[in-house]
């Protein structure tokens, strides 16, 4: 295998947007995760033993929900960042369209 150095992609005009979006999404996830921790600590785990869906207790459902929520946030982040990069590429590139 022939490995070459990674190419320099240059400055990223969307980096500020990406940073702010990432921090906000992380804060949202932290609040949801804090709810999970809160239920475990302050109810001494009793709330997590409650059966909520198809024989599964709240701990399993909430835990799987956290994983799915993280994946959904990642997909939304990717979509929004790609949209912003495309938008800025059109603005920076002069808005030229190929025929």
C-alpha positions as CSV (number, residue, x, y, z in Angstrom):
1,X,0.0,0.0,0.0
2,X,1.2,3.5,-0.8
3,X,0.3,6.1,1.8
4,X,0.7,9.7,1.0
5,X,0.4,12.6,3.4
6,X,-3.1,14.0,3.8
7,X,-3.9,16.9,1.6
8,X,-4.4,20.3,3.2
9,X,-8.0,21.3,2.8
10,X,-7.4,24.9,3.6
11,X,-9.5,27.1,5.9
12,X,-13.0,26.0,6.7
13,X,-15.4,29.0,6.5
14,X,-18.1,26.9,8.3
15,X,-16.0,26.0,11.3
16,X,-17.6,28.6,13.6
17,X,-21.1,27.4,12.6
18,X,-20.0,23.8,13.1
19,X,-18.6,24.5,16.6
20,X,-21.6,26.4,17.8
21,X,-24.0,23.7,16.5
22,X,-21.9,20.9,18.0
23,X,-21.8,22.6,21.4
24,X,-25.6,23.1,21.4
25,X,-26.2,19.6,20.4
26,X,-23.8,18.3,23.1
27,X,-25.7,20.5,25.7
28,X,-29.0,19.0,24.6
29,X,-27.7,15.5,24.9
30,X,-26.2,16.3,28.3
31,X,-29.6,17.4,29.6
32,X,-31.2,14.2,28.4
33,X,-28.4,12.1,29.9
34,X,-28.6,14.0,33.1
35,X,-32.3,12.9,33.3
36,X,-31.1,9.3,33.1
37,X,-28.5,9.9,35.9
38,X,-31.1,11.8,38.0
39,X,-33.5,8.9,37.9
40,X,-30.9,6.5,38.9
41,X,-29.4,8.5,41.8
42,X,-32.5,10.2,43.3
43,X,-35.0,7.3,43.0
44,X,-32.3,4.8,44.1
45,X,-32.9,2.9,40.8
46,X,-36.6,2.1,41.6
47,X,-37.8,4.2,38.7
48,X,-35.6,2.2,36.4
49,X,-37.3,-1.1,37.4
50,X,-40.7,0.0,36.1
51,X,-41.8,-2.0,33.0
52,X,-42.6,0.5,30.3
53,X,-42.6,-1.3,26.9
54,X,-43.0,-4.9,25.8
55,X,-41.6,-6.4,29.0
56,X,-38.6,-4.0,29.0
57,X,-37.9,-1.8,32.0
58,X,-37.2,1.9,31.9
59,X,-33.4,1.4,32.3
60,X,-33.2,-0.6,29.0
61,X,-35.6,1.6,27.1
62,X,-34.0,4.9,28.3
63,X,-30.5,3.5,27.7
64,X,-31.3,2.4,24.1
65,X,-33.1,5.7,23.6
66,X,-29.9,7.5,24.5
67,X,-28.0,5.6,21.9
68,X,-30.6,6.2,19.2
69,X,-30.8,9.9,20.2
70,X,-27.0,10.3,19.8
71,X,-27.2,8.7,16.4
72,X,-30.1,11.0,15.3
73,X,-28.2,14.0,16.6
74,X,-25.1,12.9,14.6
75,X,-27.2,12.6,11.4
76,X,-28.8,16.0,11.9
77,X,-25.4,17.5,12.6
78,X,-23.9,16.0,9.4
79,X,-26.9,17.2,7.4
80,X,-26.8,20.8,8.7
81,X,-23.1,21.1,8.4
82,X,-23.1,19.8,4.8
83,X,-25.9,22.2,4.0
84,X,-23.9,25.1,5.5
85,X,-20.7,24.1,3.6
86,X,-22.6,23.9,0.3
87,X,-24.3,27.3,1.0
88,X,-20.9,28.9,1.8
89,X,-19.2,27.3,-1.1
90,X,-21.7,28.9,-3.4
91,X,-21.2,32.3,-1.8
92,X,-17.4,32.1,-1.7
93,X,-17.0,30.5,-5.1
94,X,-19.0,33.4,-6.6
95,X,-22.1,31.4,-7.2
96,X,-20.9,30.1,-10.5
97,X,-23.0,27.4,-12.1
98,X,-21.7,24.9,-14.6
99,X,-23.6,24.4,-17.8
